[in-house]
Amino acid sequence: MRLFKFNRLKQKTAEQELSDAISNIFGYKPKNVAIYKLAFCHKSKADNTTNGLKHGNERLEYLGDAVLGSVVADFLFKKFPFKEEGFLTEMRSRIVSRSNLNLLSKKLGLEKLIDSSKDRSVPGSSIAGDAFEAFIGALYLDRGYNFTKSIIIQHIIQTHLDIDELIHREVNFKSKVIEWAQKQRKAVVFNLISEEENGKKLKLYTIELCIDRRPFASGQDFSIKKAEQRAAQKVWDLLQISESENDSGI
């Protein structure tokens, strides 16, 4: 009986520490600490299963990805009322990119809360960014959409993101993918799939990026170089998710 009480006390202490950490970072107390504990549990530490599904943070990551994308889209739409759809899409992509979420997770201190047996320092690891999205999913389930939206905008976007810097940031995703492919001894080819006239003496180019002859992503733009960059960015985000274990099959 004493051992049982001790274990319960130890569990409460761990949950209280997690609750205090979230309170220190975001200024609110979780109502359901257990769901946040699940959000920071990587599949490598998920021992229990239900119907073959491990009790890790992957489902919460899926939910958080959707909620985060919605909030960011709404924020950008209102902040830039005169910008075209392409600009808004590009900015949202930069904010929710795996590399940016990894960085945000570290800046906020969420990375320290992750329970994982994997090495998070390995280049290409997405564990920190995945946990960030899972946290957003847990926050949404715990407090609802409006509260989650206020936390994302006030405590994350406005506090830890430099929107102007993101606007002017030039990232050569094509070079990043090619450099990765050279290290992995894989062949990368950018194929021109189509050229469409738009009636203004401009052509809309569609570029398909293939790795070892397998198509992985496509990009469109009125410049071939920019279309290649868009395709390369999609592939680079896939590589960021792979955790350097070839789980994605690339």
N, C-alpha and C positions, 0 to 999 in steps of 0.2 A: 504493500500500500504506500509506504513512504517513497519507494522508487518511482511508483506511478505518479505521485504528486510532484516529485522532483522533475520528472520528464515533462509534465505539464507546465511547470514553472519555467523550465528551460525553453520550451516552445513559445510561451508567452513572451519571454524576454527577447527571443529572436524576432518575433513579430513586432514587438514594441520598438526594437531597434530599427526595423524597416520602416515602421510608421513614423518614427522620429526623423529618419533620414529624408523621407518624402516631405515631411512638414518643413524641415530646414531648407530644402531645395525650392519648394513651390509654395510654401506658406499655407497649407491646408492639411487637415488630418483625414486620412482615409477612413471610410466607414467599414469597408470590407477588406481587411489587410490580406486575407488569404489569396484574393485574386491578384494582388500586386506581387505576392510571393511567387505565384505561378508565372507572372509576367517576366520575372527575372530568373526563371528556371530554364536553362538551356536543355535541349533534348539529351545531351550527353550525361545529364544528372537526373533525368526523369526515369525513375525505376519502375513505378507503377504504370499499368496499362489498363485500358478499358476497351474491349472489343478490338484489341491489337493496336490501339492508338495510345502512344506515350503521353503522359501528363506533363508535357513541356509547354513552351510559350508560343508554339507555332500558330495555333488558332487565334490567339490574342494578337499576334503579329499581323495576321491577315485582316482582322477587324481594325486594328490601329492604322494600318496602311490606308484603308478606305476613309476612315474618319480624318486622318491627317491630310490626305489629298483634298477632301471636301473643304476643310477649314482654310487651307492654304489657297485654294482656288477662289474662295469667297473673299479672303483678305486681299489678294492681288486684284481681283475684279473691282473692288471698291477703292483701292489705293491708286490704281492707274485707270481712271475712267475713259481715257482717250487712246489707250494702247490697243493694238490689234490682237487678234486671237493667237497669232504665232508668238508674239512677245510673251503673253501670259502663260502659254504652254511651256515655253522655254524656261521662264523664271520658276514656274512650279516644279519643273523637272530638276532644276538646279537645287532648289530648296529640299526636295524629298529624295535626292539622289543618295545612294547607299554611302558614298564617301562623306557626304555632308552630314548624314544622320550618325555615322560613326563618330565624326568630330563633335557633334552636338552632345552625344551621349557621354563623351569624355569631359567636355567643358562643364556639363551640368553635374557630373559626378555619378551618373547612373551606371556607368561601367563598373564601378566598385561594388555595386549591389548584385551583380550577376553571379549566379551559381552555375559554374561550368567547369568541366574537366578539360576543355580545349584551350589551346594557346591563343589568346586574343591578339597577341602581338604579331602573328603571322601576317605578312602582306596579303591583302585580298580577303581577310577575315571579315565577316559581316555580323559577328555575334553582338557587338555593341549597338550597331544600327538596328538589328532585329529586336533587341531588347527595348530599344527606344520606342519602336512601333508597338511592341507588345504592351509597354507601359501606357501608351495612348489608348490602346484597346481596353486595358483595365480601368483607366480613368473614366472612359466613356461609360462602361458598365456600372462603375461605382457612383458616378455623379451626374451622368447625363450629358447630352450634346452641348448645351449652352455653357455649362461650367467648363467642360473640356475645351471648348472654343476659346474661352477667356484665358485659360491657362496657357494654351498654345500661343496665342497672340501676345499676351502681356509678359509672360515669363520665359518664352522661348524666342519667338520671332523678334519682338521689339527689344529684347534684352540681349540676345546672343547672336543675332544675325545682322550683318551690315548689308542692307538691300542694295545700296549704291555700289558696293564692292562686287556683289553678285552680278549686277547688271553689266559691269565692265570687265568681268572676269573672262578671260579667254583660255579655254582648256582645249588642248589638242588631243581629243579622244582618239583620233586616227593613229597618232604616234604612240599613244599608250597601248592600244590594241596590238599594233605591229610589234612593239617592244615585247609585250607579253608573249606573242606568238613565236617570236624568235627564241625566247628562253625555253618555250615548250616544244620547239621544233615543229611548229605547225604552219601550214600555208594559209595566208590571208589574201583574199581577192575581193576587190570592189567591182561589181558588175553593173553596167548601165542597163537597166531594165526597160525604161521607157522615156520618151520625150513628148510632152504634151503642150501644144500651143494654147495660149490663153486669150488670144485675140489682141494682145498689146505688145506684140513682137517679143514676148518673153516666153521661155520654155520652162515647164515644170519638169524637173528631172527626178527620176526614181532610181535610187542606187540600192543594190542588194549586197550585203556583206556576207561572204562565205568563208568558213574555216574548214580546211581540208575538204573542200568541195561541198560542204554542207551549208545551206543558207541559214543564217541565224537572225538577221534583222534587216530591215530596209529603212531608208530615209528619203524624204522628199524636200526639194527646195528649188529655187530659181537659179541656183548656182550648183554646179556639179560638186565643187569642193565642200560647200555647206551641206549638201545632201549626204556626202560621204561622212561628214562629221556627225550628222544626226544618226546615221546608221551605226557608226562606231560608238556613240554615246550609249545607245541601247545595249550593245554588246558589252561595253565596259561595265554597265550596271549589272548585267548578268554575271560577269566575272566577279564582281564585288560580292555577290550573293553566294558564290560557290564555296566559300570557306577554304579555298585552296586544297580541296580534297577530291576535285573532279566529280562532285555530286551532281553537277548540272549536265554532265556528259560532254562538256566542251573539250 
